[in-house]
Amino acid sequence: MSDSIFHIFSNELFLDLTVYQYGYEKCDPLHSYGPFVRNHYLFHYIISGKGMLSVTEKDDSAVYHMEAHSGFLIEPGRINLYSADQKFPWEYVWVEFDGLRAKELMEEAGLSNDHPVFHPISDTAADKLRDEMLRLTQYPDNSRPFGIIGQLYLIMDALIQGSSNKKRLQGGKLSRFYAQEALSFIEQNYTLPITVEDMANRCNLDRSYFGKVFKDMIGQSPQDFLIRYRMSKATSLLTSTGLSIGDISVQVGYPNQLHFSRAFRNIYGMSPRQYRQQNKLLS
């Protein structure tokens, strides 16, 4: 195996759980990454060697020292730095992911910013997670999107079932119902100029309470989620159709093309036109 494998997965069709990047690396001594803030969840499984993770939030910071057969989670929006040991640098496999169910799955595995370190319940569980993550690295970029997403679900299953911090989810939560109602409302009405107030009214909830419930369940504010949902639909139209930018803007709920382009750039770091040029599917 090469000392480093790196893949990018760019497919906006998978909303519940999707991959952004994944790879493998056998690090040099003291090789480090950060300080940096991630936009998505990032999980590393340590195959061999040692290293450390530093996580900072506001004025507080925590340092974790880890070695082979453990792993660590980095949550989006957190300042982090991780570094290989000088004598025994680590070798790891990693995956960057996100989606509607990402926060829920990490909670089920017992992983969070306060508890970022994965400890397996057994050597068998550790080997299972390692093997599933290594299989993911064998998929070329974007060539088999359903295979890649399927492999991500197998990784999540191995992570949850193999975690010593695994938590049992409580079924039938009313908050889960409200979140699902809001998601259905967005899916059915994102082409219209809907607001957070409209979502709250759909659930018969006060706007501020609805916002808290939604963020607790989904991991994003209703407004941020609505914007990202619309932009994901826009990327599909940009790459698979010949519609004008103005027509796409209207189809994803933005009557004002300037507002649409500004929102798109905030998410993807480029204009809709540039995104189309870089990602247009071959006909």
Stockholm file with secondary structure:
# STOCKHOLM 1.0

chainA/1-283         MSDSIFHIFSNELFLDLTVYQYGYEKCDPLHSYGPFVRNHYLFHYIISGKGMLSVTEKDDSAVYHMEAHSGFLIEPGRINLYSADQKFPWEYVWVEFDGLRAKELMEEAGLSNDHPVFHPISDTAADKLRDEMLRLTQYPDNSRPFGIIGQLYLIMDALIQGSSNKKRLQGGKLSRFYAQEALSFIEQNYTLPITVEDMANRCNLDRSYFGKVFKDMIGQSPQDFLIRYRMSKATSLLTSTGLSIGDISVQVGYPNQLHFSRAFRNIYGMSPRQYRQQNKLLS
#=GR chainA/1-283 SS CCSEEEEECCCTTCCSSEEEEEEEEECCTTCEEEEEECSSEEEEEEEESEEEEEEEETTEEEEEEEETTCEEEECTTCEEEEEECSSSBCEEEEEEEECTTHHHHHHHTTCCSSSCEECBSSHHHHHHHHHHHHHHHTSCTTTSHHHHHHHHHHHHHHHHHHBTTCCCCCTTCHHHHHHHHHHHHHHHHTTSCCCHHHHHHHTTCCHHHHHHHHHHHHSSCHHHHHHHHHHHHHHHHHHHCCCCHHHHHHHTTCSSHHHHHHHHHHHHSSCHHHHHHHHCCCC
#=GC SS_cons         CCSEEEEECCCTTCCSSEEEEEEEEECCTTCEEEEEECSSEEEEEEEESEEEEEEEETTEEEEEEEETTCEEEECTTCEEEEEECSSSBCEEEEEEEECTTHHHHHHHTTCCSSSCEECBSSHHHHHHHHHHHHHHHTSCTTTSHHHHHHHHHHHHHHHHHHBTTCCCCCTTCHHHHHHHHHHHHHHHHTTSCCCHHHHHHHTTCCHHHHHHHHHHHHSSCHHHHHHHHHHHHHHHHHHHCCCCHHHHHHHTTCSSHHHHHHHHHHHHSSCHHHHHHHHCCCC
//
